[in-house]
C-alpha cells in the first residue's frame, strides 16, 4: 500500500532541451509551476540567467544542466546522471537563413545535427528507460516549415521534415510500450529563433551568388511582413504544458493562424497558389531592396563629387 501511494504521489520528471530562450524557457517555468520535476537544459550555461530569473520570479525551482545535443558521446552519460525521465520535450533547434545555393555544407550539417540527429540521439537514450517502465511521453517541437517548406531556409525545413517523419515512425514503434510520441508544429511565433538567435548563412551577402539579391529580398519581406504578424509564444507553451498531463493527446498539433491557414491550403490542393503568392512578395521586396541600394550608391557618388569640388 505504501509503495502504491509513493508511485501515485511521485512527481513526474520532465526533461526539456533548448531552455535558454523561447518555448523552452517558458515551458520550463510553466512545468515547474505546475509541480513537475523539471530538468532544463541548454548548450551554454552562460545563457542561463534569464531562466534563473524567470524561475525566481515564479517562486519555483528547476534543475538546470548543460547539454549539447550535437555531442552524442555526452548524451548517454547525461541521461544516466539525471535518472529516469517521464516526459521528454525535444525543443532545441537552430535557424540559419540563406538560399540552398549559398549555405555551406558545414552550416547544413550543423542544422541537422541540432534539429534532427540531436533529437534522435537523446530520444534513443531516454526511450530505453521508458520502455523498461512501460510508460512515458515524448514531445517533439517541429515546425510548420516541416510540413509546407520554407524558402531560403531549406536546410531548416528539411530538418523539421525529418523530425516530423521520425516522430510519426517511432510513434508506432513505441506505442506497445505505453509511450506517447507527439509532434508540435507551430507557425511563426515571437521567439528568439526568428530574432536574436536568427543567423544568416556565411555566404548570404556574397555578391557573386545568383541568389544575392533574392536573399536580401527574402530578408526584407520576412522582417516587413512575417515578424510583425508572428504570434506570441504563449499559445504554443500552453499546448505543451497541457500535454504534460493530458491522458488522451492527439498525434500532432498545428498551432498558429498562419500554420492552420497554410496547412488548410495544402489540404485543399492550393499549395501552388500559395507558393506563387510568396514568390510575388519576395520579388516585390527584392525590387525595393535593389532600389534602395541604387539610391544609396547614387548618394555616395554625389557626396564624392561634392567633396572633390
Residue pairs with C-beta under 8 A, 6 or more apart in sequence:
11 35
11 36
11 37
12 36
12 37
12 86
12 87
12 244
13 36
13 37
13 38
13 39
13 82
13 83
13 84
13 85
13 86
13 87
14 31
14 36
14 37
14 38
14 39
14 85
14 86
14 87
14 88
14 89
14 244
15 39
15 41
15 82
15 85
15 87
15 88
15 89
15 126
16 24
16 27
16 28
16 31
16 38
16 39
16 40
16 41
16 89
16 91
17 24
17 41
17 42
17 67
17 69
17 89
17 90
17 91
17 92
17 118
17 119
17 122
18 24
18 41
18 42
18 91
18 92
18 93
19 25
19 27
19 28
19 40
19 41
19 42
19 51
19 64
19 91
20 42
20 43
20 44
20 47
20 48
20 50
20 51
21 47
21 50
21 191
21 192
21 193
21 196
21 197
22 91
22 191
22 192
22 193
22 197
22 233
23 91
23 141
23 186
23 189
23 191
23 233
23 236
23 237
23 240
24 40
24 42
24 89
24 91
24 92
25 40
25 50
25 51
25 54
26 54
26 233
26 234
26 237
27 89
27 91
27 237
27 240
27 241
28 38
28 40
28 51
28 55
28 62
29 51
29 54
29 55
29 58
29 60
29 62
30 237
30 238
30 240
30 241
31 38
31 62
31 241
31 244
32 38
32 55
32 58
32 60
32 61
32 62
33 58
33 60
34 241
34 244
34 245
36 87
36 244
37 63
38 62
38 63
39 62
39 63
39 65
39 82
39 85
40 51
40 62
40 63
40 64
40 65
41 64
41 65
41 66
41 67
41 92
42 48
42 51
42 64
42 66
42 67
43 66
43 67
43 68
43 69
43 70
43 92
44 66
45 64
45 66
48 64
51 62
51 64
52 64
55 61
55 62
63 82
65 78
65 82
67 74
67 75
67 78
68 74
69 75
69 92
69 113
69 114
69 118
69 119
69 121
69 122
70 110
70 113
70 114
70 117
70 118
72 117
72 121
75 121
75 122
75 125
76 125
78 125
79 85
79 122
79 125
79 126
79 129
84 129
84 133
85 126
85 129
85 130
85 136
86 130
86 135
86 136
86 137
87 136
87 137
87 138
87 139
87 244
88 122
88 123
88 126
88 136
88 137
88 138
88 139
89 139
89 141
89 240
90 118
90 119
90 122
90 123
90 138
90 139
90 140
90 141
90 163
91 141
92 114
92 115
92 118
92 119
93 114
93 115
93 141
93 143
93 193
94 110
94 111
94 114
94 115
94 156
94 193
94 197
94 199
95 111
95 153
95 156
95 193
95 194
95 197
95 198
95 199
96 103
96 107
96 110
96 111
96 153
96 155
96 156
96 199
96 200
96 201
97 152
97 153
97 198
97 199
97 200
97 201
97 204
97 215
97 218
97 219
97 222
98 107
98 152
98 153
98 200
98 201
98 203
98 204
98 215
99 152
99 154
99 201
99 209
99 211
99 214
99 215
100 154
100 155
101 209
101 210
101 211
102 201
102 202
102 203
102 204
102 206
102 209
102 211
102 215
103 154
103 155
103 201
103 202
103 203
104 201
104 202
104 203
107 155
107 201
107 202
108 155
111 155
111 156
111 159
112 155
112 158
112 159
112 162
114 159
115 156
115 159
115 160
115 162
115 163
116 159
116 162
116 163
116 166
119 140
119 163
119 166
120 166
123 138
123 140
123 170
126 136
126 138
127 136
127 138
127 170
127 174
127 179
129 136
130 136
130 138
130 174
130 177
130 179
131 174
131 177
131 179
134 177
134 178
135 177
135 178
135 179
136 174
136 177
136 178
136 179
136 180
137 179
137 180
137 181
137 182
137 243
137 244
137 249
138 167
138 170
138 174
138 179
138 180
138 181
138 182
139 182
139 184
139 240
139 243
140 163
140 164
140 166
140 167
140 181
140 182
140 183
140 184
141 184
141 186
141 240
142 160
142 163
142 164
142 167
142 183
142 184
142 185
143 150
143 156
143 157
143 160
143 185
143 186
144 150
144 185
144 186
144 187
144 188
144 254
144 256
144 258
144 259
144 262
144 263
145 153
145 156
145 157
145 160
146 157
146 159
146 160
146 161
146 162
146 163
146 164
146 185
147 161
147 164
147 185
147 254
147 259
147 262
147 263
147 266
148 262
148 263
148 266
148 271
148 274
149 157
150 156
150 157
151 218
151 278
151 282
152 214
152 215
152 218
152 219
163 183
164 183
164 185
164 252
167 181
167 182
167 183
167 252
168 183
168 251
170 181
171 180
171 181
171 251
174 181
180 249
182 243
182 249
182 250
182 251
182 252
182 253
183 251
183 252
183 253
184 236
184 239
184 240
184 252
184 253
184 255
185 252
185 253
185 254
185 255
185 259
186 236
186 254
186 255
186 256
186 259
187 230
187 231
187 254
187 255
187 256
187 257
187 258
187 259
187 260
187 262
188 194
188 226
188 227
188 229
188 230
188 231
188 256
188 258
189 230
189 231
189 232
189 233
189 235
189 236
189 256
190 227
190 230
190 231
190 232
190 233
191 233
192 198
194 222
194 226
194 227
194 230
195 227
200 215
200 219
203 209
204 215
205 212
205 215
205 216
206 212
209 215
213 286
213 289
213 290
214 282
214 286
216 286
216 289
217 282
217 283
217 284
217 285
217 286
217 287
217 288
217 289
218 282
218 285
218 286
220 285
220 286
220 288
220 289
221 281
221 282
221 284
221 285
224 285
225 281
229 258
231 256
231 257
231 258
235 255
235 256
236 255
236 256
239 253
239 255
243 249
254 260
254 263
262 274
265 271
265 273
265 274
266 274
